[in-house]
Amino acid sequence: MTSTRQRPDAATADGTTTVIDVRELAYSYPRAKEPAVREMTFSVRAGEIFGFLGPSGAGKSTTQKILTGLLPGATGTVDVWGRAPRAWGRAYFERIGVSFELPNHYRKLTALENLEFFASLYEGETEDPMALLERVGLADDARTRVGRYSKGMQARLTFVRALLNRPELVFLDEPTSGLDPRNARTVKDMIAELREQGRTVFLTTHDMATAEELCDRVAFVVDGRIAVMDAPEELKLARSRRTVRVGYRAEGAALHTAEFPLDGLADDAALHTLLRTHRVESLHSQEASLNDVFVEVTGRSLT
């Protein structure tokens, strides 16, 4: 990595601190035919959930490994709190938390023993391991060897291990993968709580629903490049049809639909007549989904 300088945390035009600042980042694996990451430029603000979205092989996990200081040899500039990750040394890992998609626990140890061991590696204060296990529904299995855990149980253990050291910046790779809806809801609520506490989250995923619900901004990644980056709502509105679709029926009749321009809707006489003379069953704006935007921008689908 070319950046070894130290400087104060950068600030955006609105005064928000920039935690991660990436400029023209590129990386190629040995003997690979194509680069995994190609001249990426982006920044992540303090206290936001930043989504890194794309299909498998897009370069998401490679970028996360570079940002966490685990993968040397990249070109370009990466600063986290004003310094290259590897330049921080051990202090960097006191301030960040990392959750990888694939579990990597000590399988012969219990869940509680795993968390207690990793907590012992930090110099600062850590969370109560049992309290974390309770939050994700693993308290009753705290003293069960991890080798007997299901994939979903291991995923929840991986997630809370990333929170052990009360990190200021959390890297999460597919945190809801393999979870049933109830446990996925718990994990998403905990991620939202991190933002409420002023912490920063770098969320790598191909799950559009999770990104749309949680992220303040998202970057669409394809073939190692960022295709587009903005707030989910802005991306959707920019590509939405400015119409309202009304589902209605006359007395005893089948369901019909009609569309009306969103502009001038308050003065649309035809809409007013429909509302007065028919039974309205549904009323929807024609907003694009985040997946619709991804398909339009990249020509690919994640579903």
Secondary structure, DSSP 4 states (H G I P E B T S, - for coil): -------PPEE-TTSPEEEEEEEEEEE--TT-SS-SEEEEEEEEETT-EEEEE--TTSSHHHHHHHHTT-----EEEEEETTB-GGGGTTHHHHHEEEE-SS----TTSBHHHHHHHHHHT-SS----HHHHHHHTT-GGGTTSBGGG--HHHHHHHHHHHTTTT--SEEEEESTTTT--HHHHHHHHHHHHHHHHTT-EEEEEES-HHHHHHH-SEEEEEETTEEEEEE-HHHHHHHTSEEEEEEEEE-TTPPPEEEEEESTTGGG-HHHHHHHHHSEEEEEEEEPPPHHHHHHHHHS----
